[in-house]
Amino acid sequence: MVSYVNVFLYGVGGIVVAGIALLVAFQERLVYVPVLPGLTKSYPITPARLRLIYEDVWLRSSDGVRLHAWFIKLFPECQGPTILFFQENAGNIAHRLEMVRIMIQRMQCNVFMLSYRGYGASDGYPSQHGITRDAQAALDHLVQRTDIDTSRIVVFGRSLGGAVGAVLTKNNPDKVAALILENTFTSIMDMAGVLLPFLKWFIGGSGSKSPKVLNFVVRSPWSTIDIIGQIKQPILFLSGLQDEMVPPVHMQMLYAKAAAHNRRCTFVEFPTGMHMDTWLAGGDHYWKTVQLFLEQNVPQSQDDASSNEGNVIKSYL
């Protein structure tokens, strides 16, 4: 007769197997969330609502997927740095417009906001390989423009966007001047154990002590910890210590790995910053940190500085 203990163990084993099978089948829906609950895939607002000067940009990724982006300027002749912004995994670029509006005004910069495939007005379905191609298409578009200083392109990524930005920066040392990471994870494998603790026994990143027997089923590993040490450009790490999604230790690990190979790394903590609102909770200190990093690593010429100052005054008249 089968004991109750065996029945219990078989039952628990069956539940675990079924749970893992569901995670394998639907993992893209967990990693990529283009539509927030109760909302639609479309943009709720455009930059025009915030009185921002912008253009709709349509791109083709190298595999033919049609992509949408917004290129936003403080004023038409702005020659400040151009920020290539990569968002988190949920929602779309419209949900980041208020933060970008303040960034443009404080940094006197341009911002290029890309909608990953499957997000916003872009076609296709999200995946790591696909989004990596999308990011490259956005950068290739920027370096071909004649209305910006292409030597001052800075990649800025938050959370998933940081993983995207790290890969792009590593692959383009001659096109990307600097990288800014905010509340970014070490890898999706490490995050699996954070969000679903039982998975830490089966899935883990390169620094994990888990058996990692199921790592092979992860289709979007986004292993930033394995990329960050290969980046030679300056890197700014912005870490919200109240991050409720990505444990702040992930940012500390990324910084330690980068700083061991790259002297031009800066790590700044914001005690009240959460996953999505570090820019808001950090207030003036946050923006001064970003501004100082840009001034030190992507400085503008005196002629451009004088031109920008005159145009900023005009824009407020």
N, C-alpha and C positions, 0 to 999 in steps of 0.2 A: 504493500500500500504506500502510495506517495505521501510523504509527511507534509504537514501544513507549512513547514519551513521551506520545503522545495517548491510548493505551490506559490508561496510568497516570493521567493527568489525568481521563479519563472515569470511571475506577473510583473515584478519590478524590471526584470530584464527586457520583457516585451515592451513595456512602456518606454524605456530608455531607447530601445531600437527604433520604435515607432516615432519617438520625438526627434531622433537624429535623422531619420529618413525624411521627415517633414522639413527639417532645417536644410537638408541638402537640396530638396526639391524647390523650396521657396526662399533660398538665401538672398537672391537679388531683391526680393520684396522687403527684406529686413534691412539690407544695406542701403538701398536706394529708395527714397520716398518722395517722388516728384509731386505728389498730391497730398496735402495735409488733410486730415479728417474734417469733413464738412465743407471743404473748399473745392474749387475746380482747378484743372491744370493750367488754365489761362492766367495771365498777369492781372492782378486786381487793380493795379495802377501802372502808369508809365512815368518816366522821369519828368515829363511835361507837367504832371500834377504838382511836382515840387519845384517847378520853374527852372529846371535844369536844361542846359543846351546839350542835345544829344542827337545821335543818328542811329537808325536801325541798321545793323550789319548782318548780312547773310553770307555764310561760309559753307564750304564743302570739306568735310573731313577726308582723309586720304582713302577711306573705304567708301566714299560717295554719300555719306549721310549729310543731310542738309541741317545746318545749325544756325541758331539765331543768337545775336548778342546786341548789347547796347554799348556805344562808345560815347562817354559823357565828358564834357569839358567845362571848366570854370568859365572860359570865354574862348571864342573861336581861335585866337592866335596863341593860346596857352602853350608855352614851351617848357613847362615844369615836367617833373618825372611822370611817366605813364605807369599806372598801377594795373596789372593784369590780375583781376580778382576772381578767386575760385571759392564758391560758397560751400556750405555744409551739405549734408545728405538729404535734408528735408525741405520741401517747399521750392520756391523758385527765386530768381534774381530780384523780382519786384519786392520781396519781403526784406531785402537788404538795402533798399534805396535810402532810407533815412540815415543809416550809418554812412553810406557812400556820399550823401549830400554834405555831411559834416566833414568827411575826409577831404573832399574836393576843396571846400572852403578853407580848412585849416592847413592843408598841405600844398595848396595852389597847384594841384596836379590834374591829370586826366585819369579817368578810370574806364577800363574795358571790362564789362561784365558778360561773361559767357554763360549761356544756358547749355548745360551738358545734354547729350543726346537723351531723348525721353523726357526732358524737363522743359517747362515753359513752352515756347513756340518751336523748339527743335524737334526734328523727327527722330525715329529710331528707339532703341531700348538700351538702358544703361548697363555697362559692364566695365571692368577695369581696362581691358584692352581698348574698348571703344572710347572711353573718356580720356585715356592717354592720347589717343589720336586727336580727339577734339581739342585738347589743350594745345597740342602742337600746331593745329590749324589756326588757333587764335593767335599764338605767338608769331607764326609765319605771316599772318595778315599784318600784325603790328610792325614788324621789321620792314615791310614793304611800303608803309605809309610815308608820305613826304611832309605831313603836317605835324609831326612830332619829332622829338630828339630820340632817335632809336638807340642811343647809347645809354639811355636812362630808363630802361624798362625794368620794373620791379615786380616780382611775383608775390602776391599776398594770398594766403590760403588759411581758412579757418576749418578746423575739424577735418572732415573728409577732404576739403579743399586744400588743406596743408599737405595731405598725402599726394594729391594730384600735383600741387605746385612743386613738391620736392623732386618728383620724378622729372618734371619738365625742366627744372633748374639744373639738375644733374646732367640731363641730356643735351643742354644748350649752354655750355659755359661761355660762349662768345656772344650770345644774344641776350642773356638775362644778367642784369647788373647786380641784383641782390634778391634775397628771399626773406619774407616775413611769415612766420608760422604762429598761429593762435589756437590754443587748446586742441592740439592735434594728437592723435593716438600713435602708439608705436607700431601697431599692426591690427588688422581685423581679427587675426587669430587670438591676440591678447584681449581684444574687446569682447570676443565671444564668451570668454570666461568671466568677464565683468558683468555682462548683461544676463547671462544664463550660467550661473556658477557651476552646474554639473558638467558643463562642457570643458572646464579647465583640466579635466582628467583625460580628455581626448584630443584637444586642440590647443596649440600654444605657439607663440612667436619664437624667434631665434634665441631669446634670452630666457625662455620658460624651461622649467624642469619637468614639465608634463611629458608623457610618452609620445604625444603628437601623432597618434596613430591615424587620426582623421584629417590631418592637415591637407592631404592630397585632394580632399573633396571641396576645399574652399576655392571658389572660382575668382573671387576678388580679394586676395590677401592684403593688398595695399600695405606692404611691409616697409614702412617709412624708416624703421630702425636699421634696416639693411641698406638704405639709400643715403641717409643723412651724412654718414661719414665720408661719402664720395663727393660731396659738394664743396667746391672751392670758393664760391662767392660768399660775401658777407651774409650772415643770417641773424635775424632778430627773432627771439622766442618770447611770445607774450602769453603768460600763464595766469588764468583765473583760479585762485586757490579754493574757491567754492564751487568749482565745476562739478555738476551733479551727473554728468554723462561720462566724461573721460577723466579718470583719476589723474590729478596733477602730477603724480609720479611719472606718468608717461612723458610729459614734457621735460621733466628733469632728466629722464633717461635719454631722450633725443638730444638734449643739450650736451650731456656728458659724452655721448658718442660723437657728436659733431666737433666739440671743442678739443677732443683728443687728436683731431686731424686738421683743424682749421682754427687759426688764431683770431679770425674776424667774426667771432660769435658773441652775441649779447643776450643775456637772459634777464627778464624783468617779470616780477610777480605782482599781482594785483589782489590784495587780501579779500576783497568782497566780490570779485569777479566770478560770475557763473558761466556756464558753457556758451550761452548766446549773448550775454550782456556785458562781457568784460570791457568792451569799448565804452559802454555807458557808465558802468560802475567805476571804471578807472578815471573818468572825467578828464580834467586838464592834464593830469599826470600821464594818462594813456597817450593823448595826442602829442604832448611834448616829447615823449619817448620815441614815437614813430618819426616825428619831425627831426629830432636830433640824429636818428639813425640814417635818415635820407640825406641830411646835410653832410654827414661824415662820409657816406659811402657812394652817393650819386650827386655830387655837387653840380651846380649850374655855373655857367660862365658869367662873367660880370655883365656882358651885353644882354644875355638872356634875363638876368636878374633885374636889370633896369627896365627892360621891355615888359616883364611880368608885373612889376610894381605899377607901372603906368596903366596897364590894362586892368589891374585889380581896382584901382581908383575909379576908372571909367565905369566898371561893371556895377559899382555901388552908387553912381550918380544918377 
